[in-house]
Amino acid sequence: MEQREQRLRAALAQLKQEHRDLDSAIASLEQTVRVDQLQIKRLKKKKLQLKDEIARVEDELFPDIIA
């Protein structure tokens, strides 16, 4: 059980880092003279997918237990 939690925490940290990296990439692209809207759209879609995956992993690590 503890190994599973460690794997989930490591996966969560990696997903959050990827999410931050995409934020930086999107911000950099938006500041360029020739903005590639298609590439920005793809990065934003990937960012949303990462956000969903982060939420899924967090739910596994910290389940909402209704008492």
PDB file of N, CA, C and O in Angstrom:
ATOM      1  N   MET A   1       0.833  -1.203   0.000  1.00  0.00           N
ATOM      2  CA  MET A   1       0.000   0.000   0.000  1.00  0.00           C
ATOM      3  C   MET A   1       0.873   1.261   0.000  1.00  0.00           C
ATOM      4  O   MET A   1       0.577   2.223  -0.708  1.00  0.00           O
ATOM      5  N   GLU A   2       1.933   1.251   0.785  1.00  0.00           N
ATOM      6  CA  GLU A   2       2.811   2.412   0.873  1.00  0.00           C
ATOM      7  C   GLU A   2       3.549   2.645  -0.452  1.00  0.00           C
ATOM      8  O   GLU A   2       3.757   3.790  -0.851  1.00  0.00           O
ATOM      9  N   GLN A   3       3.945   1.562  -1.134  1.00  0.00           N
ATOM     10  CA  GLN A   3       4.616   1.698  -2.426  1.00  0.00           C
ATOM     11  C   GLN A   3       3.673   2.315  -3.455  1.00  0.00           C
ATOM     12  O   GLN A   3       4.083   3.139  -4.272  1.00  0.00           O
ATOM     13  N   ARG A   4       2.428   1.912  -3.405  1.00  0.00           N
ATOM     14  CA  ARG A   4       1.429   2.459  -4.334  1.00  0.00           C
ATOM     15  C   ARG A   4       1.273   3.958  -4.110  1.00  0.00           C
ATOM     16  O   ARG A   4       1.199   4.733  -5.064  1.00  0.00           O
ATOM     17  N   GLU A   5       1.224   4.356  -2.853  1.00  0.00           N
ATOM     18  CA  GLU A   5       1.079   5.775  -2.531  1.00  0.00           C
ATOM     19  C   GLU A   5       2.312   6.555  -2.998  1.00  0.00           C
ATOM     20  O   GLU A   5       2.190   7.667  -3.512  1.00  0.00           O
ATOM     21  N   GLN A   6       3.480   5.977  -2.822  1.00  0.00           N
ATOM     22  CA  GLN A   6       4.704   6.641  -3.275  1.00  0.00           C
ATOM     23  C   GLN A   6       4.707   6.798  -4.791  1.00  0.00           C
ATOM     24  O   GLN A   6       5.106   7.841  -5.310  1.00  0.00           O
ATOM     25  N   ARG A   7       4.260   5.759  -5.505  1.00  0.00           N
ATOM     26  CA  ARG A   7       4.181   5.835  -6.968  1.00  0.00           C
ATOM     27  C   ARG A   7       3.194   6.912  -7.397  1.00  0.00           C
ATOM     28  O   ARG A   7       3.460   7.674  -8.327  1.00  0.00           O
ATOM     29  N   LEU A   8       2.047   6.972  -6.708  1.00  0.00           N
ATOM     30  CA  LEU A   8       1.041   7.984  -7.038  1.00  0.00           C
ATOM     31  C   LEU A   8       1.570   9.393  -6.769  1.00  0.00           C
ATOM     32  O   LEU A   8       1.343  10.308  -7.560  1.00  0.00           O
ATOM     33  N   ARG A   9       2.270   9.560  -5.656  1.00  0.00           N
ATOM     34  CA  ARG A   9       2.836  10.878  -5.334  1.00  0.00           C
ATOM     35  C   ARG A   9       3.890  11.291  -6.365  1.00  0.00           C
ATOM     36  O   ARG A   9       3.959  12.456  -6.756  1.00  0.00           O
ATOM     37  N   ALA A  10       4.704  10.337  -6.799  1.00  0.00           N
ATOM     38  CA  ALA A  10       5.721  10.630  -7.814  1.00  0.00           C
ATOM     39  C   ALA A  10       5.039  10.989  -9.140  1.00  0.00           C
ATOM     40  O   ALA A  10       5.447  11.934  -9.816  1.00  0.00           O
ATOM     41  N   ALA A  11       4.007  10.237  -9.502  1.00  0.00           N
ATOM     42  CA  ALA A  11       3.270  10.524 -10.731  1.00  0.00           C
ATOM     43  C   ALA A  11       2.613  11.897 -10.646  1.00  0.00           C
ATOM     44  O   ALA A  11       2.606  12.646 -11.623  1.00  0.00           O
ATOM     45  N   LEU A  12       2.071  12.223  -9.497  1.00  0.00           N
ATOM     46  CA  LEU A  12       1.422  13.517  -9.301  1.00  0.00           C
ATOM     47  C   LEU A  12       2.427  14.653  -9.463  1.00  0.00           C
ATOM     48  O   LEU A  12       2.137  15.655 -10.117  1.00  0.00           O
ATOM     49  N   ALA A  13       3.601  14.499  -8.870  1.00  0.00           N
ATOM     50  CA  ALA A  13       4.631  15.529  -8.988  1.00  0.00           C
ATOM     51  C   ALA A  13       5.049  15.709 -10.444  1.00  0.00           C
ATOM     52  O   ALA A  13       5.249  16.835 -10.898  1.00  0.00           O
ATOM     53  N   GLN A  14       5.180  14.620 -11.168  1.00  0.00           N
ATOM     54  CA  GLN A  14       5.567  14.692 -12.577  1.00  0.00           C
ATOM     55  C   GLN A  14       4.480  15.370 -13.408  1.00  0.00           C
ATOM     56  O   GLN A  14       4.780  16.200 -14.265  1.00  0.00           O
ATOM     57  N   LEU A  15       3.226  15.021 -13.159  1.00  0.00           N
ATOM     58  CA  LEU A  15       2.115  15.636 -13.896  1.00  0.00           C
ATOM     59  C   LEU A  15       2.044  17.137 -13.629  1.00  0.00           C
ATOM     60  O   LEU A  15       1.822  17.925 -14.548  1.00  0.00           O
ATOM     61  N   LYS A  16       2.232  17.527 -12.380  1.00  0.00           N
ATOM     62  CA  LYS A  16       2.189  18.950 -12.042  1.00  0.00           C
ATOM     63  C   LYS A  16       3.331  19.708 -12.710  1.00  0.00           C
ATOM     64  O   LYS A  16       3.158  20.847 -13.144  1.00  0.00           O
ATOM     65  N   GLN A  17       4.515  19.061 -12.793  1.00  0.00           N
ATOM     66  CA  GLN A  17       5.644  19.702 -13.471  1.00  0.00           C
ATOM     67  C   GLN A  17       5.358  19.867 -14.962  1.00  0.00           C
ATOM     68  O   GLN A  17       5.647  20.916 -15.538  1.00  0.00           O
ATOM     69  N   GLU A  18       4.796  18.841 -15.583  1.00  0.00           N
ATOM     70  CA  GLU A  18       4.436  18.929 -16.995  1.00  0.00           C
ATOM     71  C   GLU A  18       3.417  20.044 -17.221  1.00  0.00           C
ATOM     72  O   GLU A  18       3.493  20.775 -18.208  1.00  0.00           O
ATOM     73  N   HIS A  19       2.465  20.167 -16.300  1.00  0.00           N
ATOM     74  CA  HIS A  19       1.433  21.205 -16.390  1.00  0.00           C
ATOM     75  C   HIS A  19       2.083  22.593 -16.340  1.00  0.00           C
ATOM     76  O   HIS A  19       1.732  23.472 -17.128  1.00  0.00           O
ATOM     77  N   ARG A  20       3.031  22.789 -15.414  1.00  0.00           N
ATOM     78  CA  ARG A  20       3.736  24.072 -15.317  1.00  0.00           C
ATOM     79  C   ARG A  20       4.567  24.337 -16.567  1.00  0.00           C
ATOM     80  O   ARG A  20       4.628  25.469 -17.047  1.00  0.00           O
ATOM     81  N   ASP A  21       5.208  23.290 -17.094  1.00  0.00           N
ATOM     82  CA  ASP A  21       6.006  23.445 -18.310  1.00  0.00           C
ATOM     83  C   ASP A  21       5.139  23.881 -19.492  1.00  0.00           C
ATOM     84  O   ASP A  21       5.545  24.724 -20.292  1.00  0.00           O
ATOM     85  N   LEU A  22       3.943  23.300 -19.593  1.00  0.00           N
ATOM     86  CA  LEU A  22       3.027  23.698 -20.662  1.00  0.00           C
ATOM     87  C   LEU A  22       2.592  25.147 -20.497  1.00  0.00           C
ATOM     88  O   LEU A  22       2.461  25.878 -21.479  1.00  0.00           O
ATOM     89  N   ASP A  23       2.370  25.560 -19.261  1.00  0.00           N
ATOM     90  CA  ASP A  23       2.031  26.963 -19.002  1.00  0.00           C
ATOM     91  C   ASP A  23       3.114  27.884 -19.553  1.00  0.00           C
ATOM     92  O   ASP A  23       2.826  28.876 -20.222  1.00  0.00           O
ATOM     93  N   SER A  24       4.354  27.540 -19.262  1.00  0.00           N
ATOM     94  CA  SER A  24       5.484  28.354 -19.739  1.00  0.00           C
ATOM     95  C   SER A  24       5.573  28.346 -21.262  1.00  0.00           C
ATOM     96  O   SER A  24       5.800  29.385 -21.883  1.00  0.00           O
ATOM     97  N   ALA A  25       5.394  27.180 -21.855  1.00  0.00           N
ATOM     98  CA  ALA A  25       5.467  27.073 -23.316  1.00  0.00           C
ATOM     99  C   ALA A  25       4.371  27.899 -23.979  1.00  0.00           C
ATOM    100  O   ALA A  25       4.616  28.586 -24.970  1.00  0.00           O
ATOM    101  N   ILE A  26       3.166  27.828 -23.431  1.00  0.00           N
ATOM    102  CA  ILE A  26       2.045  28.595 -23.981  1.00  0.00           C
ATOM    103  C   ILE A  26       2.318  30.090 -23.857  1.00  0.00           C
ATOM    104  O   ILE A  26       2.092  30.846 -24.803  1.00  0.00           O
ATOM    105  N   ALA A  27       2.801  30.516 -22.697  1.00  0.00           N
ATOM    106  CA  ALA A  27       3.094  31.937 -22.493  1.00  0.00           C
ATOM    107  C   ALA A  27       4.166  32.413 -23.466  1.00  0.00           C
ATOM    108  O   ALA A  27       4.070  33.515 -24.007  1.00  0.00           O
ATOM    109  N   SER A  28       5.182  31.591 -23.691  1.00  0.00           N
ATOM    110  CA  SER A  28       6.244  31.966 -24.633  1.00  0.00           C
ATOM    111  C   SER A  28       5.707  32.079 -26.052  1.00  0.00           C
ATOM    112  O   SER A  28       6.038  33.022 -26.772  1.00  0.00           O
ATOM    113  N   LEU A  29       4.887  31.131 -26.453  1.00  0.00           N
ATOM    114  CA  LEU A  29       4.317  31.155 -27.802  1.00  0.00           C
ATOM    115  C   LEU A  29       3.423  32.372 -28.009  1.00  0.00           C
ATOM    116  O   LEU A  29       3.412  32.970 -29.085  1.00  0.00           O
ATOM    117  N   GLU A  30       2.675  32.730 -26.974  1.00  0.00           N
ATOM    118  CA  GLU A  30       1.757  33.862 -27.098  1.00  0.00           C
ATOM    119  C   GLU A  30       2.503  35.184 -27.225  1.00  0.00           C
ATOM    120  O   GLU A  30       1.938  36.168 -27.701  1.00  0.00           O
ATOM    121  N   GLN A  31       3.754  35.217 -26.808  1.00  0.00           N
ATOM    122  CA  GLN A  31       4.536  36.454 -26.865  1.00  0.00           C
ATOM    123  C   GLN A  31       5.327  36.590 -28.165  1.00  0.00           C
ATOM    124  O   GLN A  31       5.945  37.627 -28.401  1.00  0.00           O
ATOM    125  N   THR A  32       5.316  35.569 -29.001  1.00  0.00           N
ATOM    126  CA  THR A  32       6.063  35.648 -30.253  1.00  0.00           C
ATOM    127  C   THR A  32       5.323  36.532 -31.253  1.00  0.00           C
ATOM    128  O   THR A  32       4.116  36.749 -31.140  1.00  0.00           O
ATOM    129  N   VAL A  33       6.062  37.028 -32.220  1.00  0.00           N
ATOM    130  CA  VAL A  33       5.486  37.901 -33.243  1.00  0.00           C
ATOM    131  C   VAL A  33       4.469  37.126 -34.072  1.00  0.00           C
ATOM    132  O   VAL A  33       3.351  37.597 -34.279  1.00  0.00           O
ATOM    133  N   ARG A  34       4.849  35.943 -34.547  1.00  0.00           N
ATOM    134  CA  ARG A  34       3.934  35.113 -35.329  1.00  0.00           C
ATOM    135  C   ARG A  34       3.361  34.051 -34.406  1.00  0.00           C
ATOM    136  O   ARG A  34       3.991  33.022 -34.163  1.00  0.00           O
ATOM    137  N   VAL A  35       2.205  34.296 -33.910  1.00  0.00           N
ATOM    138  CA  VAL A  35       1.558  33.379 -32.983  1.00  0.00           C
ATOM    139  C   VAL A  35       0.968  32.196 -33.749  1.00  0.00           C
ATOM    140  O   VAL A  35       0.184  32.380 -34.681  1.00  0.00           O
ATOM    141  N   ASP A  36       1.346  30.995 -33.353  1.00  0.00           N
ATOM    142  CA  ASP A  36       0.831  29.767 -33.959  1.00  0.00           C
ATOM    143  C   ASP A  36      -0.381  29.305 -33.143  1.00  0.00           C
ATOM    144  O   ASP A  36      -0.242  28.563 -32.170  1.00  0.00           O
ATOM    145  N   GLN A  37      -1.559  29.750 -33.552  1.00  0.00           N
ATOM    146  CA  GLN A  37      -2.776  29.463 -32.792  1.00  0.00           C
ATOM    147  C   GLN A  37      -3.065  27.970 -32.697  1.00  0.00           C
ATOM    148  O   GLN A  37      -3.562  27.501 -31.673  1.00  0.00           O
ATOM    149  N   LEU A  38      -2.765  27.230 -33.737  1.00  0.00           N
ATOM    150  CA  LEU A  38      -3.014  25.795 -33.717  1.00  0.00           C
ATOM    151  C   LEU A  38      -2.147  25.106 -32.668  1.00  0.00           C
ATOM    152  O   LEU A  38      -2.622  24.250 -31.922  1.00  0.00           O
ATOM    153  N   GLN A  39      -0.880  25.484 -32.619  1.00  0.00           N
ATOM    154  CA  GLN A  39       0.015  24.885 -31.631  1.00  0.00           C
ATOM    155  C   GLN A  39      -0.414  25.265 -30.213  1.00  0.00           C
ATOM    156  O   GLN A  39      -0.383  24.430 -29.309  1.00  0.00           O
ATOM    157  N   ILE A  40      -0.808  26.507 -30.022  1.00  0.00           N
ATOM    158  CA  ILE A  40      -1.276  26.942 -28.704  1.00  0.00           C
ATOM    159  C   ILE A  40      -2.522  26.156 -28.303  1.00  0.00           C
ATOM    160  O   ILE A  40      -2.655  25.732 -27.154  1.00  0.00           O
ATOM    161  N   LYS A  41      -3.430  25.965 -29.256  1.00  0.00           N
ATOM    162  CA  LYS A  41      -4.654  25.208 -28.986  1.00  0.00           C
ATOM    163  C   LYS A  41      -4.322  23.776 -28.565  1.00  0.00           C
ATOM    164  O   LYS A  41      -4.921  23.246 -27.629  1.00  0.00           O
ATOM    165  N   ARG A  42      -3.370  23.155 -29.255  1.00  0.00           N
ATOM    166  CA  ARG A  42      -2.963  21.785 -28.910  1.00  0.00           C
ATOM    167  C   ARG A  42      -2.345  21.716 -27.514  1.00  0.00           C
ATOM    168  O   ARG A  42      -2.626  20.799 -26.743  1.00  0.00           O
ATOM    169  N   LEU A  43      -1.499  22.703 -27.201  1.00  0.00           N
ATOM    170  CA  LEU A  43      -0.869  22.722 -25.880  1.00  0.00           C
ATOM    171  C   LEU A  43      -1.907  22.928 -24.779  1.00  0.00           C
ATOM    172  O   LEU A  43      -1.822  22.312 -23.717  1.00  0.00           O
ATOM    173  N   LYS A  44      -2.872  23.785 -25.031  1.00  0.00           N
ATOM    174  CA  LYS A  44      -3.923  24.006 -24.038  1.00  0.00           C
ATOM    175  C   LYS A  44      -4.772  22.756 -23.836  1.00  0.00           C
ATOM    176  O   LYS A  44      -5.200  22.469 -22.718  1.00  0.00           O
ATOM    177  N   LYS A  45      -5.015  22.014 -24.907  1.00  0.00           N
ATOM    178  CA  LYS A  45      -5.764  20.764 -24.798  1.00  0.00           C
ATOM    179  C   LYS A  45      -4.978  19.753 -23.965  1.00  0.00           C
ATOM    180  O   LYS A  45      -5.545  19.075 -23.108  1.00  0.00           O
ATOM    181  N   LYS A  46      -3.681  19.655 -24.215  1.00  0.00           N
ATOM    182  CA  LYS A  46      -2.816  18.754 -23.448  1.00  0.00           C
ATOM    183  C   LYS A  46      -2.795  19.166 -21.977  1.00  0.00           C
ATOM    184  O   LYS A  46      -2.802  18.321 -21.081  1.00  0.00           O
ATOM    185  N   LYS A  47      -2.770  20.472 -21.748  1.00  0.00           N
ATOM    186  CA  LYS A  47      -2.770  20.998 -20.380  1.00  0.00           C
ATOM    187  C   LYS A  47      -4.046  20.597 -19.647  1.00  0.00           C
ATOM    188  O   LYS A  47      -3.996  20.227 -18.474  1.00  0.00           O
ATOM    189  N   LEU A  48      -5.191  20.667 -20.332  1.00  0.00           N
ATOM    190  CA  LEU A  48      -6.459  20.247 -19.726  1.00  0.00           C
ATOM    191  C   LEU A  48      -6.464  18.747 -19.424  1.00  0.00           C
ATOM    192  O   LEU A  48      -6.994  18.317 -18.399  1.00  0.00           O
ATOM    193  N   GLN A  49      -5.870  17.955 -20.323  1.00  0.00           N
ATOM    194  CA  GLN A  49      -5.783  16.519 -20.079  1.00  0.00           C
ATOM    195  C   GLN A  49      -4.927  16.236 -18.853  1.00  0.00           C
ATOM    196  O   GLN A  49      -5.254  15.363 -18.048  1.00  0.00           O
ATOM    197  N   LEU A  50      -3.831  16.975 -18.713  1.00  0.00           N
ATOM    198  CA  LEU A  50      -2.978  16.806 -17.538  1.00  0.00           C
ATOM    199  C   LEU A  50      -3.726  17.202 -16.266  1.00  0.00           C
ATOM    200  O   LEU A  50      -3.595  16.547 -15.233  1.00  0.00           O
ATOM    201  N   LYS A  51      -4.503  18.268 -16.348  1.00  0.00           N
ATOM    202  CA  LYS A  51      -5.269  18.720 -15.187  1.00  0.00           C
ATOM    203  C   LYS A  51      -6.254  17.635 -14.746  1.00  0.00           C
ATOM    204  O   LYS A  51      -6.417  17.388 -13.551  1.00  0.00           O
ATOM    205  N   ASP A  52      -6.906  16.993 -15.709  1.00  0.00           N
ATOM    206  CA  ASP A  52      -7.827  15.895 -15.389  1.00  0.00           C
ATOM    207  C   ASP A  52      -7.093  14.719 -14.755  1.00  0.00           C
ATOM    208  O   ASP A  52      -7.587  14.107 -13.808  1.00  0.00           O
ATOM    209  N   GLU A  53      -5.919  14.409 -15.277  1.00  0.00           N
ATOM    210  CA  GLU A  53      -5.125  13.306 -14.729  1.00  0.00           C
ATOM    211  C   GLU A  53      -4.635  13.639 -13.320  1.00  0.00           C
ATOM    212  O   GLU A  53      -4.617  12.774 -12.444  1.00  0.00           O
ATOM    213  N   ILE A  54      -4.242  14.885 -13.106  1.00  0.00           N
ATOM    214  CA  ILE A  54      -3.828  15.328 -11.769  1.00  0.00           C
ATOM    215  C   ILE A  54      -4.978  15.148 -10.792  1.00  0.00           C
ATOM    216  O   ILE A  54      -4.777  14.648  -9.685  1.00  0.00           O
ATOM    217  N   ALA A  55      -6.169  15.545 -11.184  1.00  0.00           N
ATOM    218  CA  ALA A  55      -7.345  15.414 -10.316  1.00  0.00           C
ATOM    219  C   ALA A  55      -7.625  13.943 -10.008  1.00  0.00           C
ATOM    220  O   ALA A  55      -7.976  13.600  -8.879  1.00  0.00           O
ATOM    221  N   ARG A  56      -7.470  13.078 -11.009  1.00  0.00           N
ATOM    222  CA  ARG A  56      -7.706  11.647 -10.797  1.00  0.00           C
ATOM    223  C   ARG A  56      -6.718  11.069  -9.793  1.00  0.00           C
ATOM    224  O   ARG A  56      -7.104  10.311  -8.903  1.00  0.00           O
ATOM    225  N   VAL A  57      -5.443  11.427  -9.936  1.00  0.00           N
ATOM    226  CA  VAL A  57      -4.415  10.917  -9.022  1.00  0.00           C
ATOM    227  C   VAL A  57      -4.636  11.474  -7.622  1.00  0.00           C
ATOM    228  O   VAL A  57      -4.500  10.747  -6.638  1.00  0.00           O
ATOM    229  N   GLU A  58      -4.974  12.751  -7.523  1.00  0.00           N
ATOM    230  CA  GLU A  58      -5.237  13.346  -6.213  1.00  0.00           C
ATOM    231  C   GLU A  58      -6.436  12.675  -5.540  1.00  0.00           C
ATOM    232  O   GLU A  58      -6.432  12.484  -4.324  1.00  0.00           O
ATOM    233  N   ASP A  59      -7.454  12.318  -6.312  1.00  0.00           N
ATOM    234  CA  ASP A  59      -8.610  11.618  -5.742  1.00  0.00           C
ATOM    235  C   ASP A  59      -8.217  10.247  -5.204  1.00  0.00           C
ATOM    236  O   ASP A  59      -8.761   9.794  -4.197  1.00  0.00           O
ATOM    237  N   GLU A  60      -7.276   9.588  -5.873  1.00  0.00           N
ATOM    238  CA  GLU A  60      -6.808   8.299  -5.373  1.00  0.00           C
ATOM    239  C   GLU A  60      -5.991   8.473  -4.095  1.00  0.00           C
ATOM    240  O   GLU A  60      -6.093   7.668  -3.169  1.00  0.00           O
ATOM    241  N   LEU A  61      -5.186   9.521  -4.053  1.00  0.00           N
ATOM    242  CA  LEU A  61      -4.351   9.747  -2.876  1.00  0.00           C
ATOM    243  C   LEU A  61      -5.151  10.269  -1.685  1.00  0.00           C
ATOM    244  O   LEU A  61      -4.911   9.875  -0.544  1.00  0.00           O
ATOM    245  N   PHE A  62      -6.087  11.145  -1.960  1.00  0.00           N
ATOM    246  CA  PHE A  62      -6.856  11.809  -0.912  1.00  0.00           C
ATOM    247  C   PHE A  62      -8.345  11.653  -1.167  1.00  0.00           C
ATOM    248  O   PHE A  62      -9.007  12.623  -1.535  1.00  0.00           O
ATOM    249  N   PRO A  63      -8.888  10.452  -0.980  1.00  0.00           N
ATOM    250  CA  PRO A  63     -10.319  10.240  -1.264  1.00  0.00           C
ATOM    251  C   PRO A  63     -11.203  11.027  -0.301  1.00  0.00           C
ATOM    252  O   PRO A  63     -10.878  11.186   0.876  1.00  0.00           O
ATOM    253  N   ASP A  64     -12.315  11.508  -0.819  1.00  0.00           N
ATOM    254  CA  ASP A  64     -13.298  12.191  -0.004  1.00  0.00           C
ATOM    255  C   ASP A  64     -14.131  11.132   0.702  1.00  0.00           C
ATOM    256  O   ASP A  64     -14.927  10.433   0.076  1.00  0.00           O
ATOM    257  N   ILE A  65     -13.941  11.025   1.997  1.00  0.00           N
ATOM    258  CA  ILE A  65     -14.692  10.053   2.770  1.00  0.00           C
ATOM    259  C   ILE A  65     -15.818  10.779   3.482  1.00  0.00           C
ATOM    260  O   ILE A  65     -15.591  11.642   4.330  1.00  0.00           O
ATOM    261  N   ILE A  66     -17.035  10.408   3.117  1.00  0.00           N
ATOM    262  CA  ILE A  66     -18.210  11.014   3.730  1.00  0.00           C
ATOM    263  C   ILE A  66     -18.544  10.212   4.974  1.00  0.00           C
ATOM    264  O   ILE A  66     -18.822   9.015   4.907  1.00  0.00           O
ATOM    265  N   ALA A  67     -18.511  10.900   6.117  1.00  0.00           N
ATOM    266  CA  ALA A  67     -18.755  10.211   7.389  1.00  0.00           C
ATOM    267  C   ALA A  67     -20.225  10.171   7.713  1.00  0.00           C
ATOM    268  O   ALA A  67     -20.615   9.629   8.747  1.00  0.00           O
TER     269      ALA A  67
END
